[in-house]
Amino acid sequence: MNSAFASRLAQAAAFAGAIALPAVTPDQAAKIDAIGRRSVAGAAAPGVTIAVAQGTRIVYLKGFGKSNVEDDVAAGGATRYPIGSNTKQFTSAAVLMLQDRGLLNINDRLSKYLPEIPHANEVTIRELLTHAGGYAEYTEREDFDEVGNRPATLAQIVGTVDSRPLSFKPGTKREYSNTGYALLTMVIERVSKTTYAQFMQRNIFTPLGMSSTYVRTYADTFPNVATEYDSFAFGPWEHALSLDYSWFAGAGSIISNAQDLVKWNAGLPTLLSKHSLTEMLTPIDLGSGYPGYAFGIAVNKLPNGHRMIAHGGNTTGAATQDARFPDDNLSIIVLANSGTFSYDAAVSAVYGVLVPSVNAAKPAAHQKAAGDAADSALATEGERWLDRAVAGQVDMSQLRPDFRARMTQQHRIDFSELAALGPREYTPIMTDRRPPNSTIGYMVKTPKKSFVYYFARDDSGQVSGAILVDIVDYTKL
């Protein structure tokens, strides 16, 4: 056997973990079934697919609910979903593969590969990988809903924001950046002399046997792909905002299913050198935001001391979590066709069934807790805004144009119907800054229902979004 290949196999075995667990028992399977049914019983998601694997061996795989509501198509184990920001771990791996081949160095300035990009001489590839580059976020533009539904080149996408000042000195802090990963996509294409989709297919998907996975570059009609949905203020399911996938690039354009993600989890170590794999999975502490974040993926410790290697992914109408627990020899994958589905809670519930001796997994929230003076002012504003909306007083002039365009009369009625739940008690749980938007999240308790509420305001003072997320109670299976 080739010694290099043998070494790669050894890396893969170490990555997968050394514990050989038995197959999922009938009782465990029944409890995971209950998690799946509960996930689609309310307003959390129309459809969900759950998979559990030990290395490459899938020991549980099942779909629940509907992958398409209008045509009454059931979600299944093989259903494909947009995986959103889970794409970033693939992009990071592609960059490191190019480094292993001597075609780039992640410590190089971006200007070495993209000299035409503003600020490129201030930012390194490493900083882009860790969201520490400081570029303005193109997905937060107030006209993104409008421009984002038309095809665009990567240069056009990045060009909408790259001339703006960097929001901080690169490498000194972290702000989640899809723009950074669009720039990394440009680097991959420039260095490899091929398209991102072709590079991923030839170097990752085909070698790992990921036959159901592809890079979506437009509104394709490939079979067995879940339709993306949204529910406004717990109203009926409606088609999510349509965006052209050319805008997602290496930040969120991959479509996949549970079986292929299992192959990815087990096969990643065979794609990278030992040095590159270590770098990809080593968190970088920048003192604020996104604890445990490494290169396109987070590595955190659970209450039992075991590692959790994971990344969530959201599009306007899908939410996914690909979580590896190497110390338990487990992968848990949860895919849903609602952009607000709480995949963290579902993964935690499944982990609690399979490893019942410890508290459920609690993935990092990836945001700082609310607390300073600015957060306090934003928290007060968010509470007042929802209170007025429930009272039927949505001031359309306060809404940013893109949010105003989405605010239908039915949505305003959906808000007012929340009054039937009773008085609201707000507890701030997170803040997130993605210039020009600041977002605060709350746990909201009422006598009849609890839910999560996100309120966003841009730097001009306009309200740029308000989202309600249904909480699924997995504690009583």
N, C-alpha and C positions, 0 to 999 in steps of 0.2 A: 504494500500500500504506500502511495506517495506520502512522505513524511509531513509535507505542508497540509495535505488534505486531512491526514490523521489528526494533526494539531487543531484544524478547524472543527472536526467532529468532537474533539475533547472540549473545545470551547463551548460548543452547542450543548453538550451534556451538562457542563457546569452551569450554563445559563438557565437550562430547564430545571435544574435542581436535582438533588440526589435521593429524595424521598419517594418511594413507590407506594402511592396510595391505592387502595382498592377502588374498583369502579363505583360509580354513584349507586347507593343502595336504593331499593324501591321507596323507602321512606323519604330519603333525601330528594329523589326525583319527584315525589308527590308534593313536597314542600316547594321545590323550584317551580313546578307546575302552578302552584298557588300564587307564587310571586308573579309569574307571567300573566295569569288571569287577572290578578289585581291591578297589574300595570295598565291594562286596557279597559278596565271596568268603568272608569270615570272620564275625566277630561285631560288625562296625562298624555296619552298617545293613542292613535287609531290601531297601530300595529307595533309589535315588539318581537324580536328574535333573541333568544338567550342560548349561549353555548358555554360549555365547560370542557376543558381539555387538560390532559396530562401529557406534556410534550406535544407530539403530533397526534396523539390518540384522543379523539373526541369521545367523551363519556356521557355527554348530555347535549342535545341539540333539538330545539323546538321553537316554532313560531306561534304567536298568539294575536288574535284580532285581525285587522285588515291591512294589507299592503296598499289596497286601493278601495276607498269607501264607496265611490259611485258605482263601480262594477262588481262590488262584493267579492273582491279577490282576497283570499286568506293570506296572511303572512306565514311563511314557512321557514324551515331551517336553511334553505338555499337562497332565500330572498336577498337581493342585493340592496344596499342602502348607500347614500352619500355619507362618507365618514368624516367630512368636515376637517377640522384641525388635526385629526389623527393623521392626516396627510403629512403633517410637518415632520413626523419621525421618519417617514420615507424620504423626504427631501434631505433631512440631515444625513441619513445613511448614504444618499447619493453623493453629497458633498464629500463625505469621508472616503467613499470608494475612489473618487477622483484624487483625493490626497494620497491614498494608498498606491495609486498608479503613478504618482509623481507629477501630476498635472496641475496641482494647486497646493497651497499651504494655507490652513485656516488662520494662521497668524498674519497673513498678508493683508495689506490695505485693499479695500474694495477697488480702489483706483487701478490696481494692477490688472484687473479683469474687465472693469467697466469704467474706464477713464472719463466717459462722457457724463456720468451721473454726478449731480451736485453733492458736495460733502464727502465724496468717495475717498478722498485722501485723509479723512478724519476717522473713518470707520473700518474695522477689520471684519473678515468673514466670521471669525469666532464670535464677535459681538452681535452680528446678525443672527447667528444660530441660537443665541441665548436671550434674544429680545432686548439687547442692551445697546442698540444702534442709535435710537433717538429719532428716527424718521417719523414724520407725520403719518397718520393712519388713513389710507385711502378709503377704507370701508366706512369711515366716520364722516365723510363729506356729506354736506346737506343735500346734494343732488345725486347721491350714490344710487338711490332707487331708480332714478331716471337714466343716468349714464350706464349703470350696471346691467341694464337689460339689453344692451347692444354689444356686439362683439368688439373686442379691442386687443391690440398687441400688448405685450408686457411693457414695452417702452412707453406706450400711451398710458397704461394703467399707472405705472410708477411716476410718469411725468405729470400726473395730476396733482402730486403733492411733494415731489422730491426737492423742489426749489425752495420750499418753506424752511425756516430755520429749524435746526435740530432742537428737540425739546429738552435735551440735557447733554452733558459731555459724555460721549460714548464710553461705555464700560463702567460708569459710575452708578447706574441704577437700571431698573428693568421696567419697561412698559410693553405689554403684549403688542406685537407688531406683525400684522399680515403683510405690511409693506416690506418689512425685512425679508420675509420668506418669498415675496415676489422678486426681490433683488437676488436672492439665492437661486431662484429658478433661472433668472437671466444668466447668472454665473455658470450654472450647470450647462445651459445651452451654449454659451460662448466657448467654454472650455472643451466640451464633448463634441462640438460641431454637429449636434443633432437636436431635435426637439425634446422637451422635458418628457412628453408622452412616450416617445420612442426610446429614450434612455431608460425610463422606468420599466418599459415592457421588456427590453432586451437584457437588462442587467439585474432586474429584481423579480418581476412578475413571472417571466418564463423560466428562469433558473430555479425558482422556488415552487413551480407548478401552480401558480395562482391564476388559474384559467378563468375565473369569474371576475377578476379585478382589472380595471382600466382607468385611465385618466380621462375624465369627461371634459371636453373642450367646447361643447355646445349643448343645446337642449336635445339630446339624442333620444331615440326610441328603442333602445336595447331592451330585450325581454327580461322580465322578472326583476325589475328595479322598482322599489317602493315609491309610490307617489308621496310628495312632501306636503304636509298639512300644517295648519296653524289654527288655534282656537283663541279668539279674542275675548278676554274676561269670562272664560268658561262657557262661551257661546258655542254654536255648532261648528263642526270641522269645516274649514274652508281651505282652498288651495293656497299654499304659501306664496309669498312674493316671488315673482319670476325674475331670476337674475341669470345672465349669460355666464356660463361656467368658464369662459376665457378669463374672467376676473378673479377666479379662485386660485388658479395656477398651483404652485407648490405649497400654497398656504392651506388649500382645502378642496382640491378638485378630484380626488380619488373616489371611485365607486367600488365597493367590495362586499363580501359577505362573510359570515362567521367562519366557514371552513377555510377560506383563504387567509383570514387574519390569524387563524391557528398556525397555518404554514409560515406566515411571516414571523410570528413570535418565536417559533422553534428554529427558523432558518436564518434569522438576522446574524447570528455569530458566524455563519459560514460565509457571509458576504464581506466581512470586515477583518482587518488585522486585529490582533489582540490589543495593540495600542489604541487603535481607532475605536474599537468597541468600548474600551475602558473610558476613553474621553467622552464618548456619546452618553454614557450612563453615569458620569460623575457630576453631581449637582454643583452649581456655582453660586455661592452666596454673595449677593450684591446688597444685602442689608435691607431690602424692601421688596415686597411683591413676589408672588409666585415661588414660595419656598420649595426647595427640592428640585428646581428646574435645571435640567442639563441641556442637551442638544435636541430640541424638538420633543422632549419627553421628560416626565418628572419621576424622581426616585425618592420615595418616602418610607418611613417606618410606621408600622401599625402598632396598636397598643401592646401586642404580644412580642414586639421587636422584630417581626418578620418584614421583609422588604415588599413594597408594592411599586411596580414599574408600570406607569400608565400615562395615557393622555386622553382627554375627552375631545369630542368634536361636535360642533354645532353648525348647521346651515340654517337658513330661514325656515326649513321644514323637516329637519332630521337632527337627531342627537345620538351620539354613539360613545361607548367607552370600551377601550381595549386594555385590559388590566392583566399583568402577569404577577404572580406571587411565587418567585423562584424558590423560596424556602419551604413552600408547601407543594411544589411541583404542580402548580395550577395556573391556568389561564381562564379568565372569566370575561366573556364578551357580551355586551348588551347593545343592541341596535334598535332604534326606534324611528318612526317617521313623523315625529313632532319635534320642532326645534327647541321646545322648552322642557322636554322630558328629563327628569332627574335621574340620569344614568348612574350617578354616584350612589344614590340611595338603593337602586336596584342591585348594583354590584355588591354593595355592603350586605344586602339581605342574602344574596346567594352565597357570599363568602361565609356569613354567619351560619348558614345551613351546613356547609362543608367542613368548616373549622369551628365547631360549636363551643370549644373550650375558651375562646377569647371573645372580646367585644367585636362587634361587626367592624369591617374595614371602614376607615374614615379618611378618604382621599383628601389631600390638601385642598383648601378652598381656593387657592391661587389668588386671593385678594387679601389686602390688609383689613383688619377690623376697623369699623368706624370709630372715631373718637376725637380727632382734633377739631379746632374751631370751624374750619371750612366744612368738614364732614357734618358737624352739628347743624350748620345753617342749611346744608343740602338736605339733611334728614328732615328738618322741620318743613322745608318747602315741599318735599315729596309727600309727606303725610297730608299736608293741607291740600295738595293737588288732588290726591285720590278722594279725600273727603268731599271736595267740591264736585268731583266727577260723579260720585255716588249720589250726590244730591241733585244731579242733572245739570250741573253748571260747568260744562267744559267750554272754556274760553278759547275758541279756535284761533284767535289772534295771538295767543301765547305759544302756539305750536309751531315748531319749525316746519317749513313748507313740505318736506317729505313726510313727516308725521301727520300733518294736516291732511295731506292727500289720501292717506290710508284711513283716516278717522271717518267712517261712515255713520249714518244715522243709526244703523243697527248696532254698531259698536258703542255708541253713546247710550243706547238702551241697555246693552249688556252691562255697562258700568252701573247704571241706575238700579238694575235688578239685584246688585250686591247688597242693597239696603235690607233685603229680606234676611240676610245672614245675621243681622244685629250689629251692635257697636264693635268697632275695630280697635285692637290693641297692637301697636307697632313696636317691633324690636329690631333696630338696625343690626345687620349681620355681616355686611361687607361693603367695600367701596372699590371702584375700579376707575382708573384714569386712562383714557385713550383719546388724546387731543384730536378734535376740540371738545370731546364729550367727557363729562363726569357722571358716573352712575353710582347709585346707592341701592342696596338690596335690603329688604325687611322680611322678617317673619311676621305675618299678620294673623292674629287669632281673633275669631269671632265665636259666639255661642254655638254656631252650627257648623263651622268649617274653619280650618287653618290653611293658609296658602302663603307663597312667597311672592313678593311684589318688588319689581325693579323700576326705578324712576331715573331718567337720564335728562340732563340739561347741558346745552352747549355753552361755549364761552361767551356767546352774545346774550345769554340769559333766556333763550327760547327752550321750550320743552321738546326734547328730541326723541322721547320714547317713554312708554309706560306699559309694562308687561306683567301679567299675573300668571303664576305657575301653580298648577294643581299639585298638592302633596299626596303621595301615595303612602298609606300607613302599612308598612310591612311587619309591624311588630306582633300582629295577631294572625298568624298563618293558620 
